[in-house]
Amino acid sequence: MTGLAGNFPYASRLLDLARSHASSTTSIAAWSGAMQTSTVGTAALAYFLGTPGQDFLPEDDERRDKPTSNPAWPGACTDTTSHRIVIVGGGAGGLELAARLGDGVGRRGEAEVVLIDPMPAHLWKPLLHEIAAGTRSPHEQALDYLQQARQHHFRFHPGRIEGLVRHRREIWLAPLIDEEGVEMAARRQLRYDTLVIAIGATDDDFNTPGVRRHAISLNSAADAEHFRSRLLSLCAGAGQDAARPVQLVIVGGGTTGVEFADELTGAVEEIASCGYLLRQVGEPVKIRMIEASDRLLAPLPAEAAERIHRELVRRGIDVRLNRRVAEVRHDSVLLGNGEILAADLVVWTAGIRGPEVLASLGALDTNERQQLLVRTTLQTFRDDNIFAIGDCANCVSSEGDTLAPPLARAAQQQAKLLAHSLERRLAGKSLIPFRYREHGALSPGRNEGPAGDTSRDRNGVGGLFARLSYWMLYRRHLAVLLGGMRTLLMTVGEWLPRRARPRLKLH
């Protein structure tokens, strides 16, 4: 088996991890027999999935329920009547929630915690713009879900949700299909007592013609690496002809678009080195940003957004406000006012929308952007046993006001609160209402401009405090998953090699 595409693209990596974790006598024997046959892929998936078409975590399977039989699941509940908490989605909020719950109720045997995700490893999504710019490698930041499960006392299962049966408290996972179209695992169900949906969001193309065909989104590491490869190829090609800048258009002036533009301006000089003639151009990559509203960074206060806008312009980025994209073409972008902008490469970061699968979960309420509507307790309106956090959820007050922006820090805060709330719920206590707390906003700049402005009050959205808050956000995330000491060592380990190697990843 070379790997599973689509629903399960990294099966071979997961099989390697499974072999390393299956260290008990029973598990070793099972794996040894599998390795000697041609059905290694099926045997390996059976280890994770159980019997196809049935609940893949059967309570009567002692190999899975007893940590002495399978050390990949330390602290798993041996009481078959224990409460099962299923978390769908291993992003910034989902994985932190699984780790916190696993370290609490999972370790104590008060509940069984199960994490579902189609990928074998976790990547902090706010890093994607750095991967796309080539300033960070995705392989250095990935955290294997199986290793996290072992460390934090929860179970990990590969899969993608495709259905929900509320009255039976079941979710259905899509079949796992390999690259040759062979079904490796059938459609299967999983029972839950508490369900948490944390599957994130995708970019909203607003049904704009040409977006899906000609534009690139930054929703995954694969998207980011695809962009980097395309940009480097364009720079190399531009160096073969008359020297002219590579035309890049970023659609959307939200957090992702602004951070991405900022990262690119710091890497353009090295990117341009791919083209011999391109290095002679004063502006080797021309970056334009298109925003439909009258300001950038809508979730931020106006003063902060304006300051960041001025800094981007100072760096040479052509920012166009109050401009809607009517069509994306293979070599240009058509604006609603008829203006045509040359575009060798288009990155679409305009707005977010809940994944399509949420529309198929018709038993739950969604807003116009297909996000699940949840109360301040993070429970869905129609089912108290179903919660949602992160970008796939829209937390609203009793007056209908949105309480949390679609940012990683909001998902992080929701995960921390929900872990505490679910422990209280198991103890028969009331849930805690969520309240988002702003701890500073992103600020472009590494050594200059608003990034160095410390004159703002400490609760402001610019300057050194904002930069420190942004940096600490990821370190807090790592500290939950890796522990404080490992996070410190990892931080030092990242910094030292960067002093001795090129800043930009060109391969």
Steps between C-alpha positions, in 0.01 A plus 500: 500500500653832396265721699143621502396807307206726562347373820824349633808623313772387741413143588856373458627751756225396740587135450861572597383679811266217587782247476713707735216525752385137490753380756300255712526122450155476346554799273847391389369159405218654303734736318762230434241281333378791295849591385548150355196520275402712205206643689705725724287804412175328591643354820639835605175681440313225684720575799358852506153455357375168632248312289387706198140615523490473880585736783877526466555538875298201635473494879549124509838515327740474793804557281382854442348573839784387727816707503699190598403341167563802281734765637402733216191571704626563856227591744220373275182424692453136598147567627270427204236732645736801507414822327640530146603845377561510123688798356484536122789708367857524627575865432601774742190454714426130450842363585542726802158391626586132456830548684344689789213255539730201463732630770197549724200270469680263262791435735266453796276259309194724535446524124632364175634773271516431123649737239402465132700658217574397139869594526769314697661814641403842633630828359428839658299665222618859564845383385379428147587846371861444613510161328361657183766773510768237550616636835394192697497127427175312570688187604666678791165598653282191449387310811393136454151436635591151618788633706270765645243232582760297682629797697160648591287190562250525217431289191568611146313362201553602135180599330279772354146563623223477243183445700328541835211305657404705802233277650746209509799717594706375210724657242588335169844514346567489127669194345878507475607479136855445379669661199382223269138537604496190719288520815723428798233554764126515460269775613470457875334650805617611841283544806545799727360640822644848441597619151728798431527621140822691430563450128600858420393689189595554138526813289173637365523560125156669492433304178747723317577360154850359456600485868509122532682459172754783505549609863686337788366487855708447814298237684767232540874439488452353152340827384786702648769287339314510169503880509871510585582266213294706255657827611854367472425361154359834389806682631730260317300542178498877529878493508510337155317783324510875518520597864156581636354451845289199586143620552341365820144585607374422851120512524385574852632741760438288808751346738628235258538741210681767703734256674576333167579832328721597793694174487549525123640853514771373731587210270467657154870573455597136552202375297613719208842334505340211308501720192827644370344800326234537769764599754564812295141624540445746778171334591535132397160397638213748474246430774145632482236450768129524416245555778125541445435707812626846588779378735735214569472263797132541582520322842756755624438854623508757219810678633707181496377401155589842359849488649565156351359620167749786490787265580409262217485791255836623623643160410380533143178300513223642283192483725163547327198550729131496400582273207312178428642228279263413217709222342837331536664415167813304419707817457297777662236604750187686387364744757137600536569849362639351178867546588730214401808421708778286355551192717754221461380355829183557704461410868142497630461583870165683485274394782432162656223247471419184691593174322236356268441204732332731752218559252437125494459495878150636454406441860712797614451873443751692287539863397530642148869406496418139584646521850331319787311734730593444864402661828739660747543153653627389154206257473302486177148638526326174416704250697659550841731203440660655190754781530698690237814715525736683267433634152221252428293654782332837545462572871212743550357676804136500599469825302643335188840669510808305390731454799819363343692587181626220271851501646727231643511676837120477522508126431774464760294683762193293416693174533632597842158603627319200352745253657414648840128515420480136391673386818241699697223348291618147581491599867142623467593870513395784271690606188709817487403770248764597247637853478766586246800698625717702264871486582638719223494461125744419226728777386713485187863573539799326654723785603323815395174685451203427726663179620741706704245747631481455876323826567155343476322392814557137592150399393546656159544318175839605379858520605716269699219369720303383196803327349580327828138387539500360148826311559381370837178370348684223316733431794201454731354260247822298498524509879159333530599228254870450575547636849696806607850353489462340158352823366800693630742254343306507173509881494877502551535220244314709241699815568852356486478339152342816359817690591704268279278439198320711237181656626306387195418140412549471123461124455 
